[in-house]
Amino acid sequence: MKYVGLHAQISRNNTRSALLLIAFPLLIFVAVYAFCFFMFQPEWEEVNYRFITYIPFVVAGVLIWFLIAFASHSALIQMATNSKTLERKDNMRIYNLTENLCMSVGMKMPKLYIIETDSLNAFASGINDKTFAVTLTRGIIEKLDDRELEGVIAHELTHIRNKDVRLLIITIIFVGIFAFAVQVLFRSVLYGGAGRRKNNGKDGGGAAILVMLAIAAVVYALSIVFKFALSRKREYLADAGAVEMTKNPLAMANALRKISGNSDIEAKSDDVKQMFIDNSESTKGFMASISGVFATHPPIEKRIAVLEQM
């Protein structure tokens, strides 16, 4: 990726992220309309009537899901990573670095958490000032010098400043909705008698479930691609933001070199791993090699190359 200037990169990534985010609710509307089309066409009046009838219930269900997910996301992230609160008395160095960076850009200091592992990694999370947090591993704290660690913290603070963490949580929730729909429909096919015929000899119920499953599977696959694309865009932007805050691109590049190959960390959720500063596991395997479509992060070598051009 060629470096084109900080402000141009910020503008370009924000535009692409907004378009990708809009795609998620659109997928829901497309999925509902596709179901109505396959079940009730060629009676177009019936198709449109069913679509208008179903949409309010679908939207209500999505909103309820969102409210529950938003209320519990911080606790779920801590459980998934086994992170603990990092007290000021436990590490004044981290607090000083974070406070100085926050003051330099006029932002409120987020909460700090630590994961007791030798792996080198970090991530930001939260949806508002009360829940914004930066989590660091013990390994990254101990193995990076102050300038390198400052770059990593600035990277995570940029995710918070640009609302990347909020966008990512929204995409995770949307993908979770599609995944849940696929799982429920698949179980209905296997165990719910979707293939059984009704008393009148027709299998309209089974056909409806099969149609919904096919549509849900396609939408789920597309949502994953959109989520990964959004995640990759935000990493370049956060690297650029870290340089803007620290004025030290080489320190950030050196930090990524030390993190590369040493970032693997156990987490109970793949969605949480997507939030890390490096998620090397996402770039492994055959699927990830197809133009990087299924990678949550851009190759760390490309990120370093961009930083070295600054």
HELIX and SHEET records of a PDB file:
HELIX    1   1 LEU A    6  PHE A   40  1                                  35    
HELIX    2   2 TRP A   44  THR A   81  1                                  38    
HELIX    3   3 ARG A   88  ASP A   90  5                                   3    
HELIX    4   4 MET A   92  VAL A  105  1                                  14    
HELIX    5   5 ARG A  138  LYS A  143  1                                   6    
HELIX    6   6 ASP A  146  ARG A  161  1                                  16    
HELIX    7   7 ASP A  164  TYR A  191  1                                  28    
HELIX    8   8 GLY A  204  THR A  246  1                                  43    
HELIX    9   9 PRO A  249  ILE A  259  1                                  11    
HELIX   10  10 ASP A  270  LYS A  273  1                                   4    
HELIX   11  11 SER A  280  THR A  283  5                                   4    
HELIX   12  12 MET A  287  SER A  289  5                                   3    
HELIX   13  13 ILE A  300  GLU A  308  1                                   9    
SHEET    1   A 4 LYS A  84  THR A  85  0                                        
SHEET    2   A 4 LYS A 111  ILE A 115 -1                                        
SHEET    3   A 4 ALA A 133  THR A 137  1                                        
SHEET    4   A 4 ALA A 122  SER A 125 -1                                        
END                                                                             
